[in-house]
Amino acid sequence: MINYIWMAMTLIGLVFAAINGRMKEVNEAIFQSANEAVTICIGLISVLVFWLGMMRIAQESGLLDKLSALFKPLVLKLFPEIPPDHPAAGYILSNIIANMLGLGNAATPLGIKAMEQLKELNGGKAVASRSMITFLALNTSGLTLIPTTVISIRMNYKSVNPTEIVGPTLFATICATAVAIIVDRYFYRRRSRKGVK
C-alpha cells in the first residue's frame, strides 16, 4: 500500500511540474539530492564502521557480556514470559545495546531475530504476544546514549559542535522509553482486567 502512495505522490509531482513548466528545477533537485545522498551515505558508513568495530572490540573483550549481564535482570523483568536462557533474551539485549550506541542499522537485524524468537515462543501465532508488543515499544522509543547517525550527519553538514545533540537526545529518549514502558504496562493491565490475553 505504501508503495502505491509513494508512486502516486511522485507521479503527481512530475505531472504538476510538467504542467507548470518547472521540469528544469525538478531535474536539478533530483541530481542535487542524489549527490547529497551519496555524500551522506559515505559519511554514515565511516561512523557506522567505527562504532561496529568498537562493538566488535567490546564483544571480544567481554565488555558486551558484562553489559548484557548488567541489563539482563531489567530485561527479564520487562519480559517475564521469556525463559532466562532463551535466545530471544540475548537478541533483545543486543538490540537494546546497539540502539543505546546509536547503531540503528546494526540493531535492525538483531531486532528481527528477537521478533522471530518471540514469535516462536508465542507458538507461531499471527497475533502479537505481550513480549512482542513490549519489545516493539522499547525498540521504537530507542533509548540512545550516543546518537552516532545524527552526529555523523551533523559532521557532514559542517556543524560547529556536532556532539551537542548528545544531551538532548539522551533526555528525549529517556522520556520516550519511560512513557513507552508506562503505556505498555497500562494497556497490558487493562487487557488483563478484561480477560484478553
C-alpha positions as CSV (number, residue, x, y, z in Angstrom):
1,M,0.0,0.0,0.0
2,I,2.7,2.5,1.0
3,N,4.5,1.8,-2.4
4,Y,1.4,2.9,-4.2
5,I,1.2,6.1,-2.1
6,W,4.8,7.0,-2.9
7,M,4.3,6.2,-6.6
8,A,1.2,8.4,-6.7
9,M,3.0,11.3,-5.0
10,T,5.9,11.0,-7.4
11,L,3.7,11.0,-10.5
12,I,1.5,13.9,-9.2
13,G,4.7,15.9,-8.6
14,L,6.1,15.2,-12.0
15,V,2.7,16.0,-13.8
16,F,2.4,19.2,-11.7
17,A,6.0,20.2,-12.6
18,A,5.4,19.5,-16.3
19,I,2.1,21.5,-16.4
20,N,3.8,24.5,-14.7
21,G,7.0,24.3,-16.8
22,R,9.2,23.5,-13.8
23,M,10.9,20.3,-15.0
24,K,14.3,22.0,-15.0
25,E,14.0,22.6,-11.2
26,V,12.9,19.1,-10.7
27,N,15.9,17.7,-12.7
28,E,18.3,19.9,-10.7
29,A,16.7,18.8,-7.4
30,I,17.0,15.1,-8.4
31,F,20.7,15.4,-9.2
32,Q,21.5,17.6,-6.2
33,S,19.6,15.1,-3.9
34,A,21.4,12.2,-5.4
35,N,24.8,13.9,-4.9
36,E,23.9,14.7,-1.2
37,A,22.6,11.1,-0.7
38,V,26.0,9.7,-1.7
39,T,27.9,12.2,0.5
40,I,25.7,11.4,3.5
41,C,26.0,7.6,2.9
42,I,29.8,7.7,2.8
43,G,29.9,9.8,6.0
44,L,27.4,7.4,7.7
45,I,29.4,4.4,6.6
46,S,32.6,5.7,8.2
47,V,30.9,6.4,11.5
48,L,29.0,3.1,11.4
49,V,32.1,1.1,10.6
50,F,33.9,2.8,13.5
51,W,31.2,2.0,16.0
52,L,30.6,-1.5,14.7
53,G,34.4,-2.0,15.1
54,M,34.1,-0.7,18.7
55,M,31.2,-3.1,19.3
56,R,33.3,-6.0,18.0
57,I,36.2,-5.0,20.3
58,A,33.6,-4.8,23.2
59,Q,32.4,-8.2,22.2
60,E,35.9,-9.8,22.0
61,S,37.0,-8.1,25.3
62,G,33.9,-9.4,27.2
63,L,32.5,-5.8,27.8
64,L,29.4,-6.7,25.8
65,D,28.9,-9.8,28.1
66,K,29.2,-7.5,31.1
67,L,26.7,-5.0,29.7
68,S,24.4,-7.9,28.9
69,A,24.7,-9.2,32.5
70,L,24.0,-5.7,33.8
71,F,20.9,-5.2,31.8
72,K,19.6,-8.9,31.9
73,P,17.7,-8.5,35.2
74,L,15.9,-5.5,33.8
75,V,15.1,-7.2,30.5
76,L,13.8,-10.3,32.3
77,K,11.6,-8.1,34.5
78,L,10.2,-6.3,31.4
79,F,9.7,-9.7,29.6
80,P,8.5,-12.1,32.3
81,E,7.3,-14.7,29.7
82,I,10.8,-15.2,28.3
83,P,12.8,-18.0,29.9
84,P,16.1,-16.6,31.3
85,D,18.3,-18.7,28.9
86,H,16.2,-18.3,25.8
87,P,17.9,-16.9,22.7
88,A,15.2,-14.2,22.5
89,A,16.6,-12.6,25.7
90,G,20.1,-12.4,24.1
91,Y,18.8,-10.8,20.9
92,I,16.7,-8.3,22.8
93,L,19.7,-7.3,24.9
94,S,22.0,-7.0,21.9
95,N,19.3,-4.9,20.1
96,I,18.9,-2.6,23.1
97,I,22.7,-2.1,23.5
98,A,23.1,-1.4,19.7
99,N,20.3,1.2,19.9
100,M,21.9,2.7,23.0
101,L,25.1,3.2,21.0
102,G,23.1,4.8,18.2
103,L,23.7,1.9,15.8
104,G,20.2,1.6,14.4
105,N,21.4,-0.2,11.3
106,A,23.2,-2.8,13.3
107,A,20.3,-3.1,15.7
108,T,17.8,-3.9,13.0
109,P,18.9,-7.5,12.2
110,L,19.1,-8.2,15.9
111,G,15.6,-6.9,16.4
112,I,14.3,-9.1,13.6
113,K,15.9,-12.1,15.1
114,A,14.4,-11.2,18.5
115,M,11.0,-10.9,17.0
116,E,11.4,-14.3,15.2
117,Q,12.3,-15.9,18.6
118,L,9.4,-14.2,20.3
119,K,7.0,-15.4,17.6
120,E,8.4,-18.9,18.2
121,L,7.7,-18.6,21.9
122,N,4.2,-17.4,21.0
123,G,3.6,-20.7,19.2
124,G,3.9,-19.1,15.7
125,K,0.5,-17.2,16.2
126,A,-0.3,-14.3,13.9
127,V,-1.3,-12.2,16.9
128,A,1.5,-10.3,18.8
129,S,2.3,-11.6,22.3
130,R,2.8,-9.3,25.3
131,S,6.6,-9.6,24.9
132,M,6.4,-8.7,21.2
133,I,4.4,-5.6,22.0
134,T,6.8,-4.6,24.8
135,F,9.8,-5.1,22.6
136,L,8.3,-3.1,19.8
137,A,7.5,-0.2,22.2
138,L,11.1,-0.3,23.6
139,N,12.6,-0.5,20.1
140,T,10.5,2.4,18.8
141,S,11.3,4.7,21.8
142,G,15.0,3.7,21.4
143,L,17.0,4.8,24.4
144,T,20.2,6.3,22.9
145,L,23.4,7.3,24.8
146,I,25.4,8.2,21.7
147,P,23.4,9.2,18.6
148,T,26.1,8.3,16.1
149,T,24.0,8.6,13.0
150,V,22.9,12.2,13.9
151,I,26.4,13.1,14.9
152,S,27.6,11.9,11.5
153,I,25.0,13.9,9.6
154,R,25.8,17.0,11.6
155,M,29.6,16.5,10.8
156,N,28.8,16.1,7.1
157,Y,27.0,19.4,7.2
158,K,29.9,21.2,9.0
159,S,28.2,21.7,12.3
160,V,30.3,23.8,14.7
161,N,29.6,21.3,17.5
162,P,28.2,18.0,16.1
163,T,28.1,16.3,19.5
164,E,26.0,18.9,21.3
165,I,23.0,16.8,20.3
166,V,24.0,14.1,22.8
167,G,22.4,15.7,25.9
168,P,19.0,16.5,24.3
169,T,18.9,13.1,22.6
170,L,19.6,11.3,25.9
171,F,16.9,13.3,27.7
172,A,14.4,12.8,24.9
173,T,15.0,9.1,24.6
174,I,14.9,8.5,28.4
175,C,11.5,10.3,28.4
176,A,10.3,8.3,25.4
177,T,11.4,5.0,26.8
178,A,9.8,5.7,30.2
179,V,6.5,6.7,28.5
180,A,6.7,3.6,26.3
181,I,7.0,1.3,29.3
182,I,4.3,3.0,31.2
183,V,1.8,2.9,28.3
184,D,2.7,-0.7,27.5
185,R,2.1,-1.7,31.1
186,Y,-1.1,0.3,31.3
187,F,-2.6,-1.3,28.3
188,Y,-1.4,-4.8,29.3
189,R,-3.1,-4.4,32.7
190,R,-6.3,-3.1,31.1
191,R,-6.4,-6.0,28.7
192,S,-5.8,-8.4,31.6
193,R,-8.7,-7.0,33.6
194,K,-10.9,-7.6,30.6
195,G,-9.6,-11.1,30.3
196,V,-8.0,-10.6,26.9
197,K,-4.6,-12.3,26.5
